[in-house]
Structures are given as structure tokens and as C-alpha cells.
Amino acid sequence: MIVGIGLDLIETARVQRALAKSHFLQRVYTPLEQDYLVQRKMNAQSAAGIFAAKEAVAKALGTGISKFRWQDVEILRDENGKPYAVLKGNALERLKEVGGTNIQISITHIKDLAAAQAVIEGQGRQGF
């Protein structure tokens, strides 16, 4: 059962400007995400894709990012390069509240834009 869907679209230039500020990188991206971005030579498309994925997960959780920290949603990649989300803190608590057990992530980008979609699967809340 799908218990939440989120979608986000962002301009890569906006993220490129923000990456010039070290506090943005430290506040938004986890150490593992930062390592990935360093491997990608701080590519704005990659950074924007991760940012959009975090936003998409927050929207799928039904709260937006205001209810938890940016780093409570970590976007990683498996051995095949497929993105996946690891939730911590308040984001993980919210996932449990909505009855979510799995999150599917898709990220895409072109020259000027990055987009991500998150689908939360699970049993849903009891009583609904």
C-alpha cells in the first residue's frame, strides 16, 4: 500500500550558489552525502538531486522539512547507483507514525533542473 508520495523540482543554479556557502553544505548534507559530492567534484546537479530527494521524502511524510532536520533524511546509493533513503530522528519517527516501511526514490536532472520523487510504502496507520 502506498502511504505517501512526494515530488520536488529545483533549479541547479540555486544549489550551485548555495554550495559556495560552507554552512549550507554542513547543514543540509550528511557526512556520507558530502563524501559522495566530493567524489562528484561538487557537481551542482548531483547536489541538487540529493536536495530534491530530501524534499520529496519530507513531502511524502506529509510534514515538509519543518518537522525535522535536513540531515534526518540521508540519500545514499546502492552498489548499482540506485538512490535510497535512510531516515533518522524525527523523520524516522514520522515514517513510523504514517505506517511506512519502505521508501522508493527516483532522481533525475538535466542542465538547469533536478527532480526527485519519493513513494512511501507500508501498511498505513491503524484505523484508516
C-alpha positions as CSV (number, residue, x, y, z in Angstrom):
1,M,0.0,0.0,0.0
2,I,1.3,3.5,-0.8
3,V,1.1,5.7,2.3
4,G,2.8,8.8,0.9
5,I,4.1,10.4,-2.3
6,G,6.4,13.4,-2.6
7,L,7.8,15.3,-5.6
8,D,10.3,18.1,-5.8
9,L,11.9,20.2,-8.5
10,I,14.8,22.6,-8.0
11,E,17.0,24.8,-10.2
12,T,20.6,23.5,-10.2
13,A,21.9,27.1,-10.2
14,R,20.2,27.8,-6.9
15,V,22.0,24.9,-5.3
16,Q,25.3,25.9,-7.1
17,R,25.1,29.3,-5.4
18,A,24.3,27.8,-2.0
19,L,27.2,25.3,-2.3
20,A,29.5,28.3,-2.2
21,K,28.5,28.8,1.4
22,S,30.1,26.1,3.6
23,H,27.3,26.3,6.2
24,F,24.8,25.2,3.6
25,L,26.8,22.0,2.9
26,Q,27.2,21.3,6.6
27,R,23.6,22.0,7.5
28,V,21.9,20.1,4.6
29,Y,24.1,17.2,3.7
30,T,25.3,14.3,5.9
31,P,29.0,13.3,6.0
32,L,28.3,10.4,3.6
33,E,26.4,12.7,1.2
34,Q,29.2,15.2,1.4
35,D,31.7,12.4,0.6
36,Y,29.6,11.5,-2.4
37,L,29.6,15.1,-3.6
38,V,33.3,15.4,-3.2
39,Q,33.7,12.3,-5.4
40,R,31.4,14.0,-7.9
41,K,33.6,17.1,-7.7
42,M,30.8,19.1,-6.0
43,N,28.7,18.7,-9.1
44,A,25.6,21.0,-8.7
45,Q,23.3,18.5,-10.5
46,S,24.3,15.8,-8.0
47,A,23.8,18.1,-5.1
48,A,20.5,19.4,-6.4
49,G,19.3,15.8,-6.9
50,I,20.0,14.9,-3.3
51,F,18.4,18.1,-2.1
52,A,15.3,17.4,-4.2
53,A,15.2,13.9,-2.9
54,K,15.2,15.1,0.7
55,E,12.4,17.5,-0.1
56,A,10.4,14.7,-1.8
57,V,10.8,12.4,1.2
58,A,9.7,15.2,3.5
59,K,6.6,15.8,1.3
60,A,5.8,12.1,1.2
61,L,5.9,12.1,5.0
62,G,3.3,14.8,4.9
63,T,5.1,17.3,7.0
64,G,7.7,19.0,4.8
65,I,11.2,19.6,6.2
66,S,10.0,21.9,9.0
67,K,9.3,18.9,11.4
68,F,12.9,17.5,11.3
69,R,16.4,18.4,10.4
70,W,17.8,18.1,6.8
71,Q,20.3,15.5,8.0
72,D,17.5,13.3,9.3
73,V,16.9,12.3,5.7
74,E,20.0,10.8,4.1
75,I,20.1,10.0,0.4
76,L,22.7,7.2,-0.4
77,R,23.2,4.9,-3.4
78,D,23.4,1.1,-3.6
79,E,26.1,-0.8,-5.5
80,N,24.2,-0.2,-8.7
81,G,23.9,3.5,-8.2
82,K,20.2,3.3,-7.2
83,P,19.3,6.0,-4.6
84,Y,17.7,5.1,-1.3
85,A,16.8,7.0,1.8
86,V,17.9,6.4,5.4
87,L,15.8,8.2,8.0
88,K,16.8,9.2,11.5
89,G,15.5,11.2,14.3
90,N,12.1,12.9,13.8
91,A,11.9,11.8,10.2
92,L,12.1,8.2,11.2
93,E,9.5,8.8,13.9
94,R,7.2,10.3,11.3
95,L,7.7,7.3,9.0
96,K,6.6,5.0,11.8
97,E,3.6,7.3,12.5
98,V,2.3,7.0,8.9
99,G,2.9,3.3,8.9
100,G,5.7,3.4,6.3
101,T,8.1,0.5,5.9
102,N,9.9,1.3,2.7
103,I,10.8,4.4,0.6
104,Q,11.3,4.3,-3.1
105,I,13.4,7.2,-4.5
106,S,13.9,8.4,-8.1
107,I,16.2,11.3,-9.0
108,T,16.7,12.9,-12.4
109,H,18.4,16.0,-13.6
110,I,19.0,18.0,-16.8
111,K,21.2,21.0,-17.3
112,D,19.1,23.5,-15.3
113,L,16.8,21.4,-13.2
114,A,16.9,18.4,-10.8
115,A,13.8,16.5,-9.7
116,A,13.1,13.7,-7.3
117,Q,10.1,11.6,-6.3
118,A,9.6,9.6,-3.2
119,V,7.0,6.9,-2.6
120,I,6.5,5.5,0.9
121,E,5.1,2.0,1.1
122,G,3.7,0.3,4.1
123,Q,0.6,-0.7,6.0
124,G,-0.6,2.8,6.8
125,R,-1.8,3.9,10.1
126,Q,-4.1,1.6,12.1
127,G,-7.7,2.6,11.9
128,F,-7.6,4.1,8.4
